[in-house]
Amino acid sequence: MEHILSNPMAMLVMVGIVSIACQYLAFMLKLPAILPLLLAGLVLGPITGVLDPDTLFGDLLFPLVSLAVAIILFEGALTLKLSDLAGHGTMVRNLCTLGALVTWLIATPTAHFVLGMPMQLAALFGAIVTVTGPTVIVPMLRSVRPNTRISNILRWEGIVIDPIGALLAVLVYEYVVASQSALEHTLVILLKVVAIGFGLGSLMGYFLGTLLRNNWVPHYLRNTAVLTLMLGAYAASDLMSHESGLLTVTVMGIWMANMKGLDVDDILEFKETLSVLLISALFILLAARVEFFTLAQLGWGALLVLGAIMFIARPLSVFLSSPGSGLNWRELAMLSWIAPRGIVAAAVSALFALKLETFGLPRSELLVPMVFLVIIATVVLQSLTSKPIAKLLDVRAPYPNGYLLFGGGKFARMLAKDLMEKEVPVIVADTNWDAIREARMENIPTYYGNPISEHASLTMDLSTVGKVLVLSPYKQLNPLVTYHFEHLLGDGSVLGLSQGTQEERASHRVSEEYAKKQELFSENATYSRLASLAAKGATIRTTRLTDAFTIEDYRETYGSRATRLYAVDPQGKIHIYTVSHELELKPDWQIVSLIAPEEGAERSAAVPVADGDAAMG
């Protein structure tokens, strides 16, 4: 055992295995991954002494953490489109500006007077805890299921405030570092840092954005080029002015996110793989450095600071941000309770604490344990209590009866519009822009991109979605979407179109388990058949059954022209047709079907396919 503990390679591999295990555990339990990661770090570090990051990395620990935080801040800044501040309501904009300022102004003096932190350190602590973050918000929203207005506000607040709060923390840190110099040099150093950070960040953001926009970098090198040039800008900035690198990469990311004609979606997808490995390992290493005697130093004052942040700063921020939002007091109360801290707060605090140790700032050792206490307390307490509080305030969304349609072809859009007419929530997701554009022109809610990407998990509102219908022609992506959402929403929640007869060769067949999930509508309801019928003028019709017009009359009227899609019972509940489940229909039920045109009408209605189907096939 001692041989393993003294082997750097074995320890690094162990950290990687534990980090992936924590991510998987969080996925299975539908918890924010930050919780098991922090707990694993505490167990491996101060509790058992198995992991000592300072011994493992030596002098490399500081540069590695610095580069990791630079990547986190850059990727977070890439999500900040300035249009989002105006595009997602007055409340989101106010929470990310005025609300963040209120939290900072309350947390700073509280930490100063209660914990005895120097004012500079208290200001840095206050700036760090303004950040919430989507990685902790989204799992909580899935569990609590607040109404759509609350859900959208919290989701977008977490996304937008990440880089804004990080930028505030970096600026405060630069002031703290500058103020350690002689008084007459403080302002000069701070201005130099800000000038280089904003100047070099804007310049590098424009330069890199131009390279990508004009396709001067081969596609297979895009992600690698962005990562290495960003780290190069970070290092160059630090050489020009010490500690200016974090400001540079944050500004660089914001510049690229708002550059016209530049698509950064593929770079953000690259973040998924990188962040799972890098951030997970980073959290374990940072938590392993926490010392329990430092936690004991916090004393009861830490609870007072925590109480001020949760019960004074957050409610006041929400109240001052609410004018013009149209929210009632119950919704404001719910918003006041949910504000967990996450990845950026932990990573930035650990990095700044490492740096401040070299400056000898008094009580700087309190920064990390205090931030970690805020993270753990807000995530645990709010995760456990938000659901009953939402029930008490009567702000939970109704049982999710909506549909996510993966695939935006003409038939999918016809089905979406029919469901919307029956007041059923619908989202159409597709990676094909032509299909999404057509759907948006028909006022159908959409998500453009891969619905199982991290970006989708953070931005796509699934609070109303209870079932997923896979209606796309993407044979490679359909199984991934099916299993992803079946795990997320439960067994039987995902249905896909049949692929027709199985391939004769065993090597080309889908698994029996997956084939059972391809029972949507009927055996011959394949993507190509439905797309062909829609292109030839087929329509979706609703037929009400009565004592005078029975199911036999329906069959006699439409015969083979009808593909039954779903039925609506007298209570308005939707029942999707599947191959293995025959519905017992009674009077007052409605049958919704895709009706093919009669032969003569079919020839006259046939038109060239001019929508997204052609590009998708």
Secondary structure, 3 states (H helix, E strand, C coil): CHHHHCCHHHHHHHHHHHHHHHHHHHHHHCCCCHHHHHHHHHHHHHHCCCCCHHHHHHHHHHHHHHHHHHHHHHHHHCCCCHHHHHHCHHHHHHHHHHHHHHHHHHHHHHHHHHHCCCHHHHHHHHHHCCCCCHHHHHHHHHHHCECHHHHHHHHHHHHHHHHHHHHHHHHHHHHHHHCCCCHHHHHHHHHHHHHHHHHHHHHHHHHHHHHHHCCCCCHHHHHHHHHHHHHHHHHHHHHHCCCCHHHHHHHHHHHHHCCCCCCCHHHHHHHHHHHHHHHHHHHHHHHHCCCHHHHHHHCCHHHHHHHHHHHHHHHHHHHHHCCCCCCCHHHHHHHHHCCCCCHHHHHHHHHHHHHHHHHCCCCHHHHHHHHHHHHHHHHHHHHHHHHHHHHHHCCECCCCCEEEEECCCHHHHHHHHHHHHCCCCEEEEECCHHHHHHHHHCCCCEEECCCCCHHHHHHCCCCCEEEEEECCCCCCHHHHHHHHHHHHHCCCCEEECCCCCCCCCHHHCCCHHHHCCCCECCCCCCHHHHHHHHHCCCEEEEEECCCCCCHHHHHHHHHHHEEEEEEECCCCCEEECECCCCCCCCCCCEEEEEECCCHHHHHHHCCCCCCHHHHHC
